[in-house]
Amino acid sequence: MTDRAGLQELQQAIDEAFAERERVPPREVYLRASEHILLSADLLAHLNELPEDDYTKEEMVAAIDDVIRRRGEQDSLGLLADDDDPSSLR
């Protein structure tokens, strides 16, 4: 699986976690993401770098994108939020 395909799987897990709730902790997204067997352990590790708190979907995406940037992976992996409109998801 390519890195970008993995990011799409992560986006799907985020969508699933927020389907019925406005705010969720990273562990809820991790739980959903771990059900996606195609996600790499490295990509799941991004969620472990988030402070444990409840996030809105937009806050969660921004926090994960911050981890991606901090790791210098934005060029190879991409970002979850649309660069032109950070409030919209890809």
VMD Tcl script that builds the backbone (N, CA, C; Angstrom):
set m [mol new atoms 270]
animate dup $m
set s [atomselect $m all]
$s set {name element resname resid chain x y z} {
  {N N MET 1 A 0.841 -1.176 0.000}
  {CA C MET 1 A 0.000 0.000 0.000}
  {C C MET 1 A 0.887 1.239 0.000}
  {N N THR 2 A 0.545 2.222 -0.822}
  {CA C THR 2 A 1.313 3.457 -0.851}
  {C C THR 2 A 1.005 4.281 0.389}
  {N N ASP 3 A 1.898 5.229 0.685}
  {CA C ASP 3 A 1.685 6.096 1.838}
  {C C ASP 3 A 0.380 6.872 1.705}
  {N N ARG 4 A 0.115 7.372 0.510}
  {CA C ARG 4 A -1.115 8.153 0.305}
  {C C ARG 4 A -2.359 7.288 0.454}
  {N N ALA 5 A -2.290 6.045 0.030}
  {CA C ALA 5 A -3.421 5.131 0.223}
  {C C ALA 5 A -3.627 4.875 1.716}
  {N N GLY 6 A -2.537 4.771 2.448}
  {CA C GLY 6 A -2.630 4.607 3.897}
  {C C GLY 6 A -3.281 5.810 4.547}
  {N N LEU 7 A -2.956 6.992 4.052}
  {CA C LEU 7 A -3.556 8.213 4.574}
  {C C LEU 7 A -5.060 8.229 4.296}
  {N N GLN 8 A -5.462 7.713 3.149}
  {CA C GLN 8 A -6.896 7.616 2.834}
  {C C GLN 8 A -7.590 6.645 3.787}
  {N N GLU 9 A -6.925 5.551 4.117}
  {CA C GLU 9 A -7.477 4.602 5.095}
  {C C GLU 9 A -7.607 5.272 6.464}
  {N N LEU 10 A -6.607 6.078 6.832}
  {CA C LEU 10 A -6.664 6.795 8.101}
  {C C LEU 10 A -7.828 7.778 8.090}
  {N N GLN 11 A -8.034 8.459 6.972}
  {CA C GLN 11 A -9.162 9.384 6.852}
  {C C GLN 11 A -10.484 8.639 7.033}
  {N N GLN 12 A -10.582 7.454 6.482}
  {CA C GLN 12 A -11.794 6.652 6.637}
  {C C GLN 12 A -12.015 6.293 8.109}
  {N N ALA 13 A -10.944 5.943 8.803}
  {CA C ALA 13 A -11.051 5.621 10.229}
  {C C ALA 13 A -11.497 6.846 11.029}
  {N N ILE 14 A -10.995 8.017 10.667}
  {CA C ILE 14 A -11.412 9.260 11.325}
  {C C ILE 14 A -12.899 9.484 11.084}
  {N N ASP 15 A -13.339 9.321 9.844}
  {CA C ASP 15 A -14.762 9.479 9.516}
  {C C ASP 15 A -15.620 8.526 10.347}
  {N N GLU 16 A -15.173 7.292 10.490}
  {CA C GLU 16 A -15.910 6.297 11.280}
  {C C GLU 16 A -15.984 6.707 12.750}
  {N N ALA 17 A -14.880 7.186 13.292}
  {CA C ALA 17 A -14.840 7.571 14.707}
  {C C ALA 17 A -15.767 8.748 14.996}
  {N N PHE 18 A -15.907 9.647 14.034}
  {CA C PHE 18 A -16.725 10.837 14.234}
  {C C PHE 18 A -18.139 10.687 13.674}
  {N N ALA 19 A -18.512 9.500 13.244}
  {CA C ALA 19 A -19.828 9.298 12.631}
  {C C ALA 19 A -20.980 9.626 13.581}
  {N N GLU 20 A -20.798 9.340 14.857}
  {CA C GLU 20 A -21.894 9.535 15.808}
  {C C GLU 20 A -21.555 10.494 16.942}
  {N N ARG 21 A -20.347 11.050 16.922}
  {CA C ARG 21 A -19.930 11.936 18.013}
  {C C ARG 21 A -19.224 13.157 17.453}
  {N N GLU 22 A -19.328 14.268 18.185}
  {CA C GLU 22 A -18.653 15.495 17.763}
  {C C GLU 22 A -17.214 15.562 18.243}
  {N N ARG 23 A -16.930 14.940 19.371}
  {CA C ARG 23 A -15.585 14.978 19.950}
  {C C ARG 23 A -15.178 13.556 20.331}
  {N N VAL 24 A -13.941 13.215 19.992}
  {CA C VAL 24 A -13.423 11.892 20.357}
  {C C VAL 24 A -11.947 12.017 20.729}
  {N N PRO 25 A -11.452 11.106 21.564}
  {CA C PRO 25 A -10.024 11.077 21.887}
  {C C PRO 25 A -9.255 10.319 20.802}
  {N N PRO 26 A -7.950 10.530 20.721}
  {CA C PRO 26 A -7.145 9.814 19.722}
  {C C PRO 26 A -7.271 8.297 19.826}
  {N N ARG 27 A -7.464 7.772 21.025}
  {CA C ARG 27 A -7.553 6.312 21.176}
  {C C ARG 27 A -8.751 5.745 20.417}
  {N N GLU 28 A -9.829 6.535 20.282}
  {CA C GLU 28 A -10.994 6.078 19.515}
  {C C GLU 28 A -10.649 5.978 18.027}
  {N N VAL 29 A -9.921 6.955 17.522}
  {CA C VAL 29 A -9.481 6.902 16.122}
  {C C VAL 29 A -8.508 5.743 15.950}
  {N N TYR 30 A -7.617 5.555 16.923}
  {CA C TYR 30 A -6.657 4.444 16.859}
  {C C TYR 30 A -7.398 3.108 16.807}
  {N N LEU 31 A -8.429 2.970 17.630}
  {CA C LEU 31 A -9.218 1.737 17.643}
  {C C LEU 31 A -9.830 1.483 16.269}
  {N N ARG 32 A -10.427 2.508 15.681}
  {CA C ARG 32 A -11.020 2.365 14.341}
  {C C ARG 32 A -9.937 2.082 13.307}
  {N N ALA 33 A -8.829 2.802 13.404}
  {CA C ALA 33 A -7.745 2.644 12.423}
  {C C ALA 33 A -7.124 1.257 12.506}
  {N N SER 34 A -7.028 0.711 13.706}
  {CA C SER 34 A -6.412 -0.611 13.850}
  {C C SER 34 A -7.271 -1.704 13.228}
  {N N GLU 35 A -8.539 -1.425 12.982}
  {CA C GLU 35 A -9.421 -2.367 12.294}
  {C C GLU 35 A -9.157 -2.388 10.790}
  {N N HIS 36 A -8.467 -1.369 10.294}
  {CA C HIS 36 A -8.097 -1.294 8.878}
  {C C HIS 36 A -6.750 -1.999 8.732}
  {N N ILE 37 A -6.776 -3.236 8.333}
  {CA C ILE 37 A -5.567 -4.057 8.340}
  {C C ILE 37 A -4.510 -3.574 7.358}
  {N N LEU 38 A -4.882 -2.687 6.457}
  {CA C LEU 38 A -3.908 -2.204 5.483}
  {C C LEU 38 A -3.079 -1.030 5.998}
  {N N LEU 39 A -3.444 -0.478 7.156}
  {CA C LEU 39 A -2.683 0.640 7.713}
  {C C LEU 39 A -1.399 0.128 8.351}
  {N N SER 40 A -0.302 0.786 8.047}
  {CA C SER 40 A 0.989 0.378 8.604}
  {C C SER 40 A 1.097 0.801 10.069}
  {N N ALA 41 A 1.931 0.100 10.801}
  {CA C ALA 41 A 2.182 0.444 12.199}
  {C C ALA 41 A 2.774 1.843 12.302}
  {N N ASP 42 A 3.591 2.229 11.321}
  {CA C ASP 42 A 4.193 3.560 11.334}
  {C C ASP 42 A 3.126 4.644 11.222}
  {N N LEU 43 A 2.141 4.417 10.370}
  {CA C LEU 43 A 1.078 5.406 10.225}
  {C C LEU 43 A 0.220 5.459 11.488}
  {N N LEU 44 A -0.049 4.317 12.085}
  {CA C LEU 44 A -0.789 4.295 13.347}
  {C C LEU 44 A -0.023 5.014 14.454}
  {N N ALA 45 A 1.297 4.968 14.391}
  {CA C ALA 45 A 2.129 5.615 15.412}
  {C C ALA 45 A 1.923 7.125 15.441}
  {N N HIS 46 A 1.476 7.703 14.334}
  {CA C HIS 46 A 1.187 9.141 14.327}
  {C C HIS 46 A 0.151 9.478 15.400}
  {N N LEU 47 A -0.818 8.594 15.594}
  {CA C LEU 47 A -1.867 8.835 16.587}
  {C C LEU 47 A -1.316 8.797 18.004}
  {N N ASN 48 A -0.263 8.030 18.229}
  {CA C ASN 48 A 0.343 7.950 19.561}
  {C C ASN 48 A 1.043 9.241 19.954}
  {N N GLU 49 A 1.329 10.095 18.988}
  {CA C GLU 49 A 2.015 11.356 19.273}
  {C C GLU 49 A 1.052 12.482 19.639}
  {N N LEU 50 A -0.246 12.212 19.589}
  {CA C LEU 50 A -1.237 13.239 19.918}
  {C C LEU 50 A -1.488 13.272 21.420}
  {N N PRO 51 A -1.599 14.472 21.994}
  {CA C PRO 51 A -1.975 14.559 23.408}
  {C C PRO 51 A -3.357 13.933 23.618}
  {N N GLU 52 A -3.516 13.233 24.713}
  {CA C GLU 52 A -4.793 12.571 25.011}
  {C C GLU 52 A -5.794 13.631 25.461}
  {N N ASP 53 A -6.748 13.900 24.615}
  {CA C ASP 53 A -7.785 14.892 24.858}
  {C C ASP 53 A -8.916 14.572 23.898}
  {N N ASP 54 A -10.054 15.188 24.074}
  {CA C ASP 54 A -11.125 15.037 23.098}
  {C C ASP 54 A -10.962 16.112 22.031}
  {N N TYR 55 A -11.092 15.711 20.775}
  {CA C TYR 55 A -10.908 16.592 19.631}
  {C C TYR 55 A -12.170 16.619 18.783}
  {N N THR 56 A -12.416 17.752 18.126}
  {CA C THR 56 A -13.388 17.757 17.044}
  {C C THR 56 A -12.695 17.120 15.844}
  {N N LYS 57 A -13.455 16.817 14.820}
  {CA C LYS 57 A -12.861 16.202 13.632}
  {C C LYS 57 A -11.801 17.121 13.024}
  {N N GLU 58 A -12.103 18.406 12.936}
  {CA C GLU 58 A -11.155 19.362 12.363}
  {C C GLU 58 A -9.895 19.463 13.208}
  {N N GLU 59 A -10.053 19.472 14.537}
  {CA C GLU 59 A -8.895 19.524 15.431}
  {C C GLU 59 A -8.042 18.266 15.304}
  {N N MET 60 A -8.692 17.115 15.164}
  {CA C MET 60 A -7.967 15.847 15.027}
  {C C MET 60 A -7.143 15.851 13.746}
  {N N VAL 61 A -7.766 16.260 12.656}
  {CA C VAL 61 A -7.064 16.309 11.368}
  {C C VAL 61 A -5.882 17.266 11.453}
  {N N ALA 62 A -6.092 18.440 12.051}
  {CA C ALA 62 A -5.009 19.417 12.181}
  {C C ALA 62 A -3.877 18.865 13.043}
  {N N ALA 63 A -4.217 18.167 14.127}
  {CA C ALA 63 A -3.193 17.602 15.010}
  {C C ALA 63 A -2.389 16.513 14.299}
  {N N ILE 64 A -3.060 15.654 13.534}
  {CA C ILE 64 A -2.348 14.611 12.786}
  {C C ILE 64 A -1.474 15.244 11.715}
  {N N ASP 65 A -1.996 16.258 11.026}
  {CA C ASP 65 A -1.190 16.958 10.025}
  {C C ASP 65 A 0.038 17.604 10.663}
  {N N ASP 66 A -0.106 18.121 11.888}
  {CA C ASP 66 A 1.050 18.691 12.600}
  {C C ASP 66 A 2.111 17.624 12.856}
  {N N VAL 67 A 1.684 16.420 13.219}
  {CA C VAL 67 A 2.630 15.317 13.430}
  {C C VAL 67 A 3.340 14.990 12.116}
  {N N ILE 68 A 2.581 14.935 11.035}
  {CA C ILE 68 A 3.171 14.646 9.720}
  {C C ILE 68 A 4.215 15.702 9.371}
  {N N ARG 69 A 3.892 16.976 9.598}
  {CA C ARG 69 A 4.844 18.059 9.313}
  {C C ARG 69 A 6.072 17.968 10.211}
  {N N ARG 70 A 5.845 17.700 11.502}
  {CA C ARG 70 A 6.955 17.604 12.458}
  {C C ARG 70 A 7.920 16.497 12.054}
  {N N ARG 71 A 7.390 15.422 11.501}
  {CA C ARG 71 A 8.220 14.309 11.030}
  {C C ARG 71 A 8.817 14.582 9.646}
  {N N GLY 72 A 8.411 15.668 9.005}
  {CA C GLY 72 A 8.921 15.997 7.675}
  {C C GLY 72 A 8.387 15.081 6.587}
  {N N GLU 73 A 7.184 14.558 6.767}
  {CA C GLU 73 A 6.617 13.586 5.831}
  {C C GLU 73 A 5.560 14.169 4.899}
  {N N GLN 74 A 5.349 15.479 4.950}
  {CA C GLN 74 A 4.264 16.067 4.174}
  {C C GLN 74 A 4.443 15.898 2.666}
  {N N ASP 75 A 5.675 15.850 2.186}
  {CA C ASP 75 A 5.889 15.682 0.745}
  {C C ASP 75 A 5.672 14.239 0.300}
  {N N SER 76 A 6.109 13.293 1.104}
  {CA C SER 76 A 5.968 11.886 0.712}
  {C C SER 76 A 4.607 11.311 1.090}
  {N N LEU 77 A 4.083 11.711 2.227}
  {CA C LEU 77 A 2.834 11.150 2.729}
  {C C LEU 77 A 1.625 11.979 2.315}
  {N N GLY 78 A 1.794 13.288 2.336}
  {CA C GLY 78 A 0.665 14.184 2.095}
  {C C GLY 78 A 0.043 14.584 3.424}
  {N N LEU 79 A -1.015 15.355 3.342}
  {CA C LEU 79 A -1.720 15.828 4.525}
  {C C LEU 79 A -3.188 15.443 4.423}
  {N N LEU 80 A -3.858 15.397 5.558}
  {CA C LEU 80 A -5.281 15.067 5.570}
  {C C LEU 80 A -6.140 16.243 5.130}
  {N N ALA 81 A -5.790 17.461 5.567}
  {CA C ALA 81 A -6.577 18.646 5.228}
  {C C ALA 81 A -6.148 19.195 3.881}
  {N N ASP 82 A -7.086 19.799 3.206}
  {CA C ASP 82 A -6.817 20.465 1.937}
  {C C ASP 82 A -5.983 21.708 2.236}
  {N N ASP 83 A -4.850 21.850 1.571}
  {CA C ASP 83 A -3.949 22.977 1.830}
  {C C ASP 83 A -4.612 24.327 1.583}
  {N N ASP 84 A -5.512 24.405 0.618}
  {CA C ASP 84 A -6.168 25.669 0.297}
  {C C ASP 84 A -7.269 26.023 1.290}
  {N N ASP 85 A -7.844 25.036 1.910}
  {CA C ASP 85 A -8.919 25.244 2.873}
  {C C ASP 85 A -8.748 24.253 4.014}
  {N N PRO 86 A -8.009 24.644 5.074}
  {CA C PRO 86 A -7.708 23.719 6.166}
  {C C PRO 86 A -8.936 23.147 6.863}
  {N N SER 87 A -10.093 23.810 6.734}
  {CA C SER 87 A -11.289 23.283 7.392}
  {C C SER 87 A -11.925 22.142 6.606}
  {N N SER 88 A -11.522 21.984 5.337}
  {CA C SER 88 A -12.090 20.890 4.540}
  {C C SER 88 A -11.109 19.735 4.475}
  {N N LEU 89 A -11.639 18.544 4.473}
  {CA C LEU 89 A -10.814 17.343 4.425}
  {C C LEU 89 A -10.711 16.865 2.996}
  {N N ARG 90 A -9.614 16.194 2.695}
  {CA C ARG 90 A -9.422 15.646 1.347}
  {C C ARG 90 A -10.381 14.505 1.110}
}
mol reanalyze $m
mol bondsrecalc $m
mol representation Tube
mol addrep $m
